[in-house]
Amino acid sequence: MENIVLEREEVNYKESPKHGKHRKKKSVFKKILTTFIILFIIGCATLGFLLYGPYPGFREWLITTAMTTMTHQYLATWFYSDETIQEVLNKNRVAESDEVTDPTLTVIIEDENKPIEYANEYERQILEKDPENEDYKIIDIEGKGYTGYLAVIYDPSRVKTIVTKKLGKSGQYLKKMAEDNDALVAINGGGFIDPNYNSNGANPLGITFADGKLITANTYTGSGGLIGFTEDNKLVLGKMTVKEAKEMKIRDAVTFGPFLIVNGKSSEVLGNGGWGTAPRTVIGQRKDGIVLFLVIDGRTVKRPGADMNDLIEIMENYGAYNAANLDGGTSSVMYVNGEIINDPIDSTGAHKTRFISTGFILTKEKDEKDDEDDKYQNTTNNFNTNTTNNNKYN
């Protein structure tokens, strides 16, 4: 009798709804786990194929992009030996011209109110001024994998170099530097010495001039070289010493590279250029003297940025006769009339920029500055008068 009862209890336990649900949950969990393991194996196999497979495109993109950053070089060094990295960098580079800019080839054209026949759409965008703004024009730039802005500066005599006020100690944000110098438009400039990857922008690379004064004279052996304006407002690019720069009467300059176009001749880009894809900043000048500030955004899934080929193509389209790559990545910033108009993204993915050493600006005209000084003086005088009058009643 007891055995029959036990058997019935066992049957009842086996047929319990709770027990059936428990078995179903186990089955679902096993399926999910199995799916996850399969996807993980497929993912590892795909990554391995991309990293070490017969097709070098991804490998070269990863190495060149990672090695031109300050904080993400480990993405290349984790997977590849120093020999492999150097081999890829040697195959992907910008073969710059050995020439130095010939300033006599740039002929600055004074603004003349004559009818203009535009050679193409790019020329129309450049030469057709904004009726409400004679100083500059902002053109939206868009290409495969990037967006950005091109600032067209019509008076090259008003393009100046700005330098951090905390030189040797710390850089500054471009917005602060631009505001301190009454800039209408500003972009970041040359690179900076960063031995500990702390990105504080204290010391500019190479040679720096500001308003005719030599600011730094550090040794520079990287691509490019001096990027600056002469006293007659012509953009000069070249590998030169301080003595040579002074002989060319350089008034404002920074150091970086590579040079993209020199004397109308574009650099040859081998592979992807060795700089990968990232946010970029470029300065250029057309043969008619018009200066071009270019900033490209990046570091998003849909818009990773631009490579050297992209930069050369953009500058060629808009008629640059001389053009050079400036510091990029998180440094790439464009300031216009009090605001940063692009979208800088740092190495953590945060939408912000960083301290930099130098920049290029479009200054206000002397008359504009004088007017502002007069307004400030009048305001100060009124304040002092009111204060005096109020004191009579105290």
Long-range contacts (C-beta under 8 A, 24 or more apart in sequence): 51-79, 56-88, 59-88, 60-88, 60-91, 60-92, 60-271, 60-272, 61-272, 61-276, 61-277, 62-276, 63-88, 63-89, 63-276, 64-88, 64-89, 64-92, 64-271, 64-272, 64-273, 64-274, 64-275, 64-276, 65-275, 65-276, 65-277, 65-278, 66-276, 67-276, 68-274, 68-275, 68-276, 68-278, 68-328, 68-329, 69-278, 69-329, 69-347, 70-194, 70-197, 70-199, 70-329, 70-347, 71-197, 71-199, 71-347, 72-347, 89-274, 91-270, 91-271, 92-270, 92-271, 92-272, 92-273, 92-274, 93-223, 93-270, 93-271, 93-273, 93-274, 94-223, 94-258, 94-259, 94-260, 94-267, 94-268, 94-269, 94-270, 94-273, 94-274, 94-275, 94-308, 95-267, 95-268, 95-269, 95-270, 96-223, 96-224, 96-257, 96-258, 96-259, 96-262, 96-267, 97-259, 97-262, 97-263, 97-265, 97-267, 99-238, 99-262, 99-263, 99-265, 100-236, 100-237, 100-238, 100-239, 100-240, 100-262, 101-234, 101-235, 101-236, 101-237, 101-238, 101-262, 101-263, 101-322, 102-263, 103-230, 103-232, 103-234, 103-236, 103-248, 105-263, 105-264, 105-287, 105-321, 106-234, 106-235, 106-285, 106-287, 106-288, 106-289, 106-321, 106-322, 107-287, 107-288, 107-289, 108-156, 108-232, 108-233, 108-234, 108-288, 108-289, 109-288, 109-289, 111-154, 122-317, 122-318, 122-319, 123-319, 125-152, 125-318, 126-152, 126-286, 126-290, 126-318, 126-319, 129-154, 135-184, 135-362, 135-365, 136-184, 136-185, 136-362, 138-336, 138-341, 141-294, 141-296, 141-314, 143-306, 143-310, 143-313, 143-314, 145-277, 145-298, 145-302, 145-303, 145-304, 145-305, 145-306, 145-310, 146-296, 146-297, 146-298, 146-303, 146-304, 146-305, 146-306, 146-310, 147-296, 147-297, 147-303, 148-280, 148-294, 148-295, 148-296, 148-297, 148-306, 148-342, 149-294, 149-295, 149-334, 149-341, 149-342, 150-292, 150-293, 150-294, 150-314, 150-318, 151-185, 151-187, 151-292, 151-293, 151-294, 151-334, 151-336, 151-362, 152-290, 152-291, 152-292, 153-185, 153-290, 153-291, 153-292, 153-293, 153-362, 154-290, 155-362, 156-229, 156-233, 156-234, 156-235, 156-285, 156-289, 156-290, 156-291, 157-233, 158-362, 158-363, 158-364, 158-365, 159-229, 159-233, 159-252, 159-291, 159-360, 159-361, 159-362, 159-363, 160-210, 160-211, 160-252, 160-360, 160-361, 160-363, 161-189, 161-208, 161-209, 161-210, 161-211, 161-228, 161-252, 161-253, 161-254, 161-358, 161-359, 161-360, 161-361, 162-186, 162-189, 162-210, 162-358, 162-359, 162-360, 162-361, 163-204, 163-208, 163-210, 163-215, 163-357, 163-358, 164-201, 164-202, 164-355, 164-356, 164-357, 164-358, 166-202, 167-202, 167-203, 167-204, 167-215, 167-216, 167-357, 168-202, 168-203, 169-202, 170-200, 170-201, 170-202, 170-355, 171-200, 171-201, 171-202, 171-354, 171-355, 171-356, 171-357, 172-201, 172-355, 172-356, 173-353, 173-354, 173-355, 173-356, 174-333, 174-335, 174-340, 174-353, 174-356, 174-359, 175-333, 175-335, 175-340, 177-356, 177-359, 178-335, 178-359, 178-361, 179-338, 181-361, 181-363, 182-363, 182-364, 182-369, 182-372, 183-335, 183-361, 183-362, 183-363, 183-364, 184-336, 184-337, 184-361, 184-362, 184-363, 184-364, 185-293, 185-334, 185-335, 185-336, 185-337, 185-361, 185-362, 186-333, 186-334, 186-335, 186-359, 186-360, 186-361, 186-362, 187-281, 187-283, 187-293, 187-295, 187-326, 187-333, 187-334, 187-335, 187-359, 187-360, 188-281, 188-326, 188-327, 188-331, 188-332, 188-333, 188-356, 188-358, 188-359, 189-254, 189-256, 189-326, 189-327, 189-356, 189-357, 189-358, 189-359, 189-360, 190-227, 190-254, 190-255, 190-256, 190-326, 190-327, 190-357, 190-358, 191-222, 191-255, 191-256, 191-327, 191-357, 192-327, 192-356, 192-357, 192-358, 193-218, 199-330, 199-354, 199-355, 200-355, 201-354, 201-355, 201-356, 201-357, 202-357, 203-357, 204-254, 204-255, 204-357, 204-358, 205-254, 205-255, 205-256, 205-357, 206-254, 206-255, 206-256, 207-240, 207-242, 207-245, 207-253, 207-255, 208-253, 208-254, 208-255, 208-357, 208-358, 209-245, 209-250, 209-251, 209-252, 209-253, 210-252, 211-251, 211-252, 212-251, 212-252, 214-242, 214-246, 217-242, 218-255, 220-255, 222-256, 222-257, 223-257, 223-258, 223-259, 224-255, 224-256, 224-257, 224-258, 224-259, 224-324, 224-325, 225-255, 225-257, 225-259, 226-250, 226-253, 226-254, 226-255, 227-253, 227-254, 227-255, 227-256, 227-257, 227-283, 227-324, 227-326, 228-252, 228-253, 228-254, 229-253, 233-289, 234-285, 234-289, 235-283, 235-284, 235-285, 235-291, 235-322, 236-322, 237-262, 237-322, 237-324, 252-360, 254-326, 254-358, 254-360, 256-324, 256-325, 256-326, 256-327, 257-324, 257-325, 258-308, 258-324, 258-325, 259-323, 259-324, 259-325, 260-284, 260-308, 260-311, 260-312, 260-315, 260-320, 260-323, 260-324, 260-325, 261-312, 261-315, 261-316, 261-320, 261-321, 261-322, 261-323, 262-322, 263-321, 263-322, 264-321, 266-312, 266-316, 267-308, 267-312, 269-308, 269-309, 269-312, 272-307, 272-308, 272-309, 273-307, 273-308, 273-309, 274-308, 275-307, 275-308, 275-325, 275-328, 276-307, 277-304, 277-305, 277-306, 277-307, 278-304, 278-305, 278-306, 278-328, 278-329, 279-305, 279-306, 279-328, 279-329, 279-330, 279-332, 279-344, 279-345, 280-305, 280-306, 280-310, 280-311, 280-325, 280-328, 280-332, 281-325, 281-326, 281-327, 281-328, 281-331, 281-332, 281-333, 281-334, 282-311, 282-314, 282-315, 282-323, 282-324, 282-325, 282-326, 283-323, 283-324, 283-326, 283-360, 284-315, 284-318, 284-320, 284-321, 284-322, 284-323, 284-324, 285-320, 285-321, 285-322, 285-323, 286-318, 286-319, 286-320, 286-321, 287-319, 287-321, 288-319, 290-319, 292-318, 292-320, 292-323, 293-334, 293-360, 293-362, 295-332, 295-333, 295-334, 295-342, 296-332, 297-332, 297-342, 297-343, 297-344, 297-345, 298-332, 298-345, 299-345, 299-349, 300-345, 327-356, 330-354, 331-356
